Amino acid sequence: MQNPPLDLSPWDRSHRLTVALYRFGRCLPDPERQSLGMELARAASDVPVLFGESLRQSSRRRARALVDAARARAHEVECLLQILRELPFLNRKMLRVLLRENKEIIELLLEHSNDL
């Protein structure tokens, strides 16, 4: 029996979101860039790394734990974006786009976790 094809869309989309968040972080004023921007970049970059590592696991239990950890980091990204949304000097339209994409990634990760 042949293995089903791997769905790499959570990795691809979270990787693209990470790059977008790095670019977005450069637009932040210095105090926010040094605090929230760095936390945001760190949390976002963990999502594709953890998901990618889950694909290499032979144990479903370990793979699910890594996907769930990726999802937890994506939730952290959401919380940080919500905090940034309260700041008056940021582009609200861009924040909405980033939040929507992150939410869809969280849903993809949940689907992937449930399939394991």
Backbone as a ProteinNet text record, in pm:
[ID]
protein_1_A
[PRIMARY]
MQNPPLDLSPWDRSHRLTVALYRFGRCLPDPERQSLGMELARAASDVPVLFGESLRQSSRRRARALVDAARARAHEVECLLQILRELPFLNRKMLRVLLRENKEIIELLLEHSNDL
[TERTIARY]
84.4	0	88.8	53.3	132	91.3	191.9	163.9	94.7	1.4	-63.1	40.5	20.3	116.8	118.5	235.7	248.5	184.2	112.5	55.4	153.5	224.2	323.5	267.6	137.2	82.3	99.2	88	114.2	257.9	353.3	492.5	511.4	463.1	481.3	416.9	295.7	224.7	285.4	325.3	386.4	524.2	596.1	725.4	705.2	609.7	582.4	535.4	453.5	408.3	526.8	618.2	736.9	816	837.8	910.8	835.3	704.3	623.2	631.3	632.7	640	777.1	882.2	1014.9	1015.3	958.4	951.9	866.3	752.5	662.1	733	809.6	880.6	978.2	1034.1	1127.3	1056.7	924.6	847.5	812.4	837.3	802.1	901.2	854.9	948.5	1045.7	1160.6	1268.3	1226.9	1158.4	1125.3	1039.2	940.7	853.8	927.8	1018.4	1096.3	1184	1241.3	1331.3	1257	1132	1058.4	957.2	845.2	739.3	783.2	858.1	902.2	989.9	1081.2	1169.3	1090.9	999.2	916.1	830.2	774.4	690.6	771	889.4	974.5	1014.9	1047.3	1089.1	974.6	856.3	740	703.1	701.3	662.7	760.3	888.5	987.4	984.6	934	922.5	815.4	713.2	600.8	645	710.5	751.5	859.6	944.2	1048.9	985.5	892.8	827.5	744	671.9	592.5	683.2	791	884	942.4	975	1028.4	923.8	796.6	690.2	682.9	715.6	708.8	818	921.1	1033.5	1017.8	912.2	894.1	831.7	880	818.7	704.6	708.3	603.9	493.5	370.4	256.3	238.2	261.7	245.1	343.2	469.1	571	539.5	494.7	458.9	344.6	243.4	129.4	174.7	264.3	314.2	385.8	462	532.6	435.8	334.7	233.7	158.2	126.2	56.5	144.9	275.3	368.2	373.6	371.8	369.2	241.8	132.1	4.5	6.5	68.3	79.1	160.9	267.8	349.1	269.7	187.8	103.6	0.6	-49.3	-140.4	-66.3	60.1	140	156.3	178.4	185.9	56.2	-56.3	-185.5	-195.9	-157	-163.8	-75.2	45.4	136	82.2	22.6	-38.3	-156.3	-230.9	-343.2	-291.6	-179.2	-119.5	-76.4	-10.2	35.7	-81.4	-193.8	-312	-359.7	-329	-370.1	-282.8	-168.7	-79	-128	-126.4	-191.4	-116.4	9.5	89.8	107.6	38.2	56.9	-53.9	-22.7	-114.9	-217.4	-338.8	-442.4	-480.7	-480.1	-515	-412.4	-285.3	-180.3	-193.2	-223.8	-242	-357.5	-467.1	-581.2	-541.2	-464.3	-418.2	-329.8	-236.6	-146.8	-223.9	-319.2	-400.6	-483.9	-541.3	-623.5	-537.9	-421.1	-332.7	-288.4	-255.2	-213.7	-327.5	-448.8	-565	-585.2	-568.6	-582.1	-471.7	-352.3	-243.1	-275.9	-330	-370.1	-471.3	-568.5	-669	-605.1	-510.7	-440.4	-362.5	-298.2	-222.2	-314.7	-430.7	-526.6	-574.9	-606.6	-648.3	-538.7	-415.3	-303.2	-287	-299.2	-286.7	-396.5	-518.5	-630.5	-615.2	-542.7	-520.4	-413.5	-335.2	-227.6	-280.9
-118.8	0	125	220	341.3	442.8	514.8	619.7	736.8	802.4	919.5	1031.3	1119.2	1228.1	1321	1374	1466.1	1599.8	1653.9	1787.1	1886.3	1957.8	2053.8	2194.8	2211.5	2347.1	2413.9	2343.9	2414.1	2466.5	2385.6	2431.2	2550	2537.7	2642.8	2773.7	2765.4	2887.8	2949.6	2866.6	2922.8	2980.8	2921.2	2976.3	3113.8	3123.7	3252	3357.1	3315	3409.4	3457	3367.8	3405.9	3513.7	3495	3594.3	3727.3	3721.7	3844.8	3913.6	3835.5	3894.9	3955.9	3895.9	3957.3	4093.3	4098.2	4225.7	4326.6	4279.5	4365.9	4420.5	4335.9	4376.7	4489.9	4497.4	4606.5	4741.7	4741.9	4867.1	4918	4837.8	4878.8	4981.6	5073.5	5164.2	5082.8	5139.2	5065.6	4994.3	5059.2	4986.6	4862	4874.7	4761.3	4655.3	4699.6	4605.3	4518.7	4580.9	4508.1	4412.6	4441.2	4354.5	4267.7	4325.8	4248.7	4191.7	4269.6	4223.8	4100.1	4097.7	3981.8	3859.9	3880.4	3768.8	3713.2	3802.8	3763.4	3680.5	3728.3	3656.8	3519.3	3512.5	3385.5	3284.8	3329.8	3239.4	3193.8	3287.9	3254.7	3157.6	3176.5	3088.8	2947.4	2931.6	2797.4	2712.8	2776	2700.4	2610.1	2661.5	2570.2	2471	2511.9	2420.8	2301.8	2328.1	2219.4	2131.6	2194	2114.7	2026.8	2083.7	2005.9	1889.1	1912.7	1804.2	1695.3	1733.8	1634	1537.3	1584.8	1499.9	1393.4	1413.5	1319.6	1212.6	1218.2	1126.2	995.6	887.1	757	728.8	794	777.3	880.4	831.7	924.3	1012.1	954	1029.4	1147.1	1121.1	1226.6	1330.3	1283.3	1374.9	1466.3	1408.7	1489.3	1591.9	1551.7	1644.4	1762.9	1737.3	1845.2	1936.1	1878.6	1960.3	2045.4	1986.9	2062.7	2174.6	2149.6	2254.8	2366.4	2329.9	2430.5	2513.6	2446.2	2518	2612.9	2571.4	2657.4	2782.4	2765.1	2880.4	2972.2	2914	2994.9	3074.2	3014.9	3088.8	3204.3	3182.6	3291.2	3404.9	3369.5	3470.5	3551.6	3481.3	3550.7	3649.6	3607.3	3696.1	3819.6	3799.9	3912.6	4008	3953.2	4039.9	4117.6	4054.9	4125.3	4241.7	4220.5	4329.7	4442.3	4406.4	4508.1	4584.2	4517	4581.9	4699.5	4696.7	4805.1	4930	4917.4	5031.6	5120.2	5250.6	5341	5363.2	5327.5	5364.8	5254.6	5144.2	5031.8	5024.3	4964	4946.4	4838.5	4880.4	4787.1	4684.6	4727.8	4635.2	4521.7	4555.6	4454	4360.5	4415.2	4330.5	4233.2	4279.4	4190.3	4075.2	4106.6	4003.8	3902.2	3950.6	3861	3774.8	3835.5	3759.9	3652.5	3686.4	3589.7	3472.2	3502.1	3395.2	3305.5	3367.1	3288.7	3199.4	3252.2	3173	3051.8	3072.3	2960.5	2856.7	2901.4	2808.4	2726.7	2791.6	2719.6	2610.8	2643.3	2544.8	2429.3	2458.5	2352.4	2261	2321.1	2241.2	2152.5	2204.6	2123.6	2006.3	2031.7	1923.1	1817.9	1863.1	1769.8	1687.7	1752.7	1682.4	1578.3	1613.2	1519.1	1400.6	1422.2	1312.8	1214.3	1253.1	1163.3	1054.2
0	0	0	-81.2	-94.7	12.5	68.3	165.6	96.9	167.6	107.7	90.5	-6.7	-26.8	94.7	124.4	237	203.6	299.7	283.3	344.6	260.9	309.3	321	297.9	302.1	438.8	552.3	678.9	687.2	637.5	640.8	547.3	425.7	326	371.3	417	457.2	582.8	678	799.4	769.1	675.2	634.3	569	477.6	411.1	511.7	608.8	711.4	796.2	827.2	904.7	831.5	703.1	623.9	624.3	607.4	609.5	745.2	852.7	986.7	1013.4	961.2	973	903.1	782.5	709.6	785.1	835.9	911.5	1035.7	1101.9	1223.6	1200.5	1080	1049.2	1046.3	1030.4	1026	1165.6	1266	1401.4	1454.1	1538.4	1605.7	1691.8	1718.5	1784.7	1914.3	2008.8	2132.7	2107	2018.9	1987.6	1906.5	1818.8	1738.5	1828.8	1930.3	2020.4	2113.8	2142.3	2234.6	2160	2122.4	2056.4	1922.2	1845.5	1714	1722.5	1818.1	1833.9	1883.1	1976.9	2024.6	1911.8	1831.9	1719.2	1618.3	1584.9	1488.9	1543.1	1668.6	1729.1	1730	1771.3	1774.3	1633.9	1539.2	1402	1338.5	1361.6	1298	1354.9	1475.9	1534.6	1466.3	1410.1	1353.2	1237.8	1133.3	1026.3	1070.7	1164.1	1213.2	1284.3	1374.7	1448.3	1355.8	1262.6	1168.9	1083.8	1031.4	950.8	1027.9	1153.2	1237.1	1258.3	1265.7	1286.3	1168.6	1049.9	931	929.6	1008	1011.6	1119	1194.9	1306.9	1261.5	1317.7	1289.2	1387.8	1501.6	1602.3	1579.5	1564.7	1546.9	1669.1	1784.2	1909	1914.3	1879.6	1879	1769.6	1652.7	1544.5	1588	1652.9	1699.7	1803.8	1892.5	1994.8	1930.2	1825	1756.8	1680.8	1617.5	1549	1650.7	1765	1869.3	1924.2	1933.9	1977.4	1873.7	1745.3	1638.8	1647.8	1675.1	1687.4	1807.7	1916.3	2034.9	2002.3	1925.7	1886.4	1792.3	1706.2	1617.8	1699.1	1807.1	1895.4	1962.5	1995	2052.3	1950.9	1824.9	1719.1	1716.3	1725.9	1725.1	1840.8	1959	2076.3	2058	2006	1985	1878.8	1773.5	1672.1	1730.2	1819.5	1884	1968.1	2036.4	2114.9	2021.6	1912.6	1817.8	1755.2	1742.1	1683.6	1767.5	1895.3	1985	1971.5	1904.8	1890.1	1775.6	1794.9	1698.8	1568.2	1560.4	1444.8	1341.6	1355.6	1264.1	1160	1048.6	937.9	975.2	1003.6	1049	941.7	816.9	709.3	702.4	711.1	708.3	828.3	944.6	1063.5	1044.4	984.2	959.1	865.9	763.1	668.8	741.7	822.5	896.5	996.5	1065.2	1161.1	1091.1	976.2	902.5	854.9	801.5	753.9	870.3	981.5	1097.5	1146.7	1146.8	1189.5	1098	968.1	874.9	895.8	928.8	958.3	1082.6	1184.1	1306	1271.5	1185.6	1145.1	1067.8	978.4	905.1	999.7	1097.9	1194.8	1277.2	1313.8	1388.3	1304.5	1178.4	1088	1076.2	1060.8	1047.9	1175.6	1289.6	1418.1	1432.2	1392.8	1402.9	1308.7	1199	1103.2	1148.9	1249.5	1295.4	1385.5
[MASK]
++++++++++++++++++++++++++++++++++++++++++++++++++++++++++++++++++++++++++++++++++++++++++++++++++++++++++++++++++++

